[in-house]
Amino acid sequence: MECVMIHPARKIIYEEHAALAAMLRSLLLLLQQCRRQHRSLDLLALRSVLFYIDEFPEKRHHPLESELLFPKIRARAPQVRDILDRLENDHAKSEHRIREVEHALLACEVMGESRRTAFEDLAKNYVEGYLQHMAIEEQHIMPVADKVLTAEDWRELDEAFMVNKDPLTGHSPDDDYRELFTRIVNLVPAPVGLGA
């Protein structure tokens, strides 16, 4: 059996993916819960979750992958260039996609129930796409990274990812993010890996 060294950057990527997946699934659970209980959407909870996604993964996690991780893999593993192109394309469009979801929620807030189904459908598609994106990174790219990246590559990645850890993994350098995390945990359904 092959032994894979666990570099801090690798561990952080997987932790951040797990935290984000839990957040995304909680968003869907919140929508299901509101629908099942015949309640209006919990706008504060939904806005908090969407803000977190826009604020952290979009602005901190994706750039590290796109600017550091993917170029290193691309240079040494031509066999995964098509997959990297797809992931890069996802990253390039991701900020626009989260804005669409946020706008659809705003439409629900100002236009009412007539916009709810459109928001829920868009949110569901967004979550499914994001989960699929992370699965591709984990199943197809990270195993290649383990094989082709050098010790120097990992040192550079470790340093960059350790500076920018996600607050949902318990490593926030910023009190504002800790407060956001606490608010989200208190507002959204508690299952899916976030803990009680």
N, C-alpha and C positions, 0 to 999 in steps of 0.2 A: 504494500500500500504506500502511495506517495505521500510524503509529509510536506504540507504547505506551511511556510512560516507565516505567522499572523502578524502582519505589520500594522501599526496604529492606524494608518490611513485606510487600510482594508477593513479593519474592525469598525472604524467610524462610518465608513460608507454603508456597511450593512446595518449598523445601529440606526443611522439616519433614515435609511430605507424602511426599517421596521417601524420606527416612530411615525414616519409619514404615512405608511400603509395603515397603521392603527388610526391615525387622524382621519384619513380618507374614508375608511370603513365606518368610523364613528359618525362622520357627516351623513353617510347613507342611513345609518341606524337612526339618527336623529330625524331625518326626513320620514322614514318608515314609522317611527314612533308618533310623530305629529299626525301623520295620515291615519294610522290605526286608531288613535284616540280622538279623531275628528277635531284636532286643534289647529289653530293658525300656526304658521311657521314660527319657530323660535329665532327671530331675526338677530338678536344679540349673539346667540351661540353660533349661528351660521356665519355671520359677519366676522366673528372672532376666528373661526376655523379658516375661512377664506383669506383673512388678513395674514394669519400665520403662514399659510401656503405661499402667498404672494411675497411675504417678507423674508422668510428664511430659505426654503428650498430654491425658489426662483432666483434670489439675489446672492445667495452664498454657496449653496450646494452645487447647482448646475454649473456656475462659472468655473469652479474648481475641476469638475469633470471635463468640461469643454476646453478649458485653457491649459490644463496640466495633464490629467490622466489620459484622455483620448489621444492627444497628439503623440504621447510617448508610445502608446500601444500601436497607433497607426503606423509609426515609423518602423516598428519591428515585426508587425503581424499583418501583412497585406491580405491575408485570407479573411480578415474580419472588417475590411474597409467598408463594404456595403452595409454591414450592421452599424458601424460607427457613423456612416453617413445618415442612416435612418435616425439614430439617437441624436445626432447633431441637429437634424431637421426638427425633431421633437423639441429640443431645447430652444431652438430659434423661434418656434411657434408657441412655446409654453406660456410666455408672458401674455400674449394675446388671448390664449385660451382661458387663463384665469380671469382676465378682464371680462370676457364674455360671460363667465359664470357669475362674477360679481355684478355685472350689469343686469343679468336676468334676475338676480335676487333683488336688486334695486327696483326693477320693474314690478316685482311682486309686492314690494313695500308700497310703492306709490300708485300702482294700478289695481292692486287687489288680487283676489282669488283667480281671476280670469288668466293671470300669468303664471299661476303656480305650477301647473303641469309642465309647461315649457321649461321652467327653472329646474324642476325635479328631473326631467329627462336630460337636460344639458348637464346637470351635476352628476347624474349617473354615468353618462358617457365620458365625462371628464375623469371621474374616478377610475372607471374601467381602463381607459387609455393610459392613465398614469401608472396604475398597478402593472399593466402589461409592459410599459416602458422600463420600470424597475426590474421586472422579472427578466427581461432581455439583458439588461446590464449584468445582473447577477448570474444568469445561466450561461451567457455567451461571451461576455467581455471580461469579467473578473477572473474566470479560469485561465483565459489567455494572458491577462496581466500577471497572474502568478507564475506563468511559464516564461514570459519574455522580458519582463522589467528587471533592471539591474538593481543592485543594492543602492547605488547612487540615486536611481529613479525613485526608489521607495523612500529614501531619506528626504528627498525634496517633497514628495507627496505627504509623508508623515508630518513634516513641519507645517505645510500649508493646511492640511485638514485639522490638525490639532489646534490651530489658532481659531478656526471657524466652527467649532462644534455646535451642533443643534441643541437648543434649550430643552427639547423634548427628550433628549437622551441623558438629561441631568447634568449637562456641562455648559451652562450659560455663563458667559463672562459678563453679562449685562442684566442688571436687576429688572429692567423693563421687560425683557423676555421671560424672566422667571414669573413676573406678575401675569403676563399674557398666558403662559403655560398654566398657572394656577387657575385663572379665570376659565380657560377652555376645559380643563379637567372637571371643574365644578359645573360647567354648563352642558357638556355633551354626555351622552350615555357612556357608562364606564366600562364596557367590555374590553374588547379588542386590543389587549396588549399595553394599554396606557396605565393599567393598575387602577386601584380604587382611589 
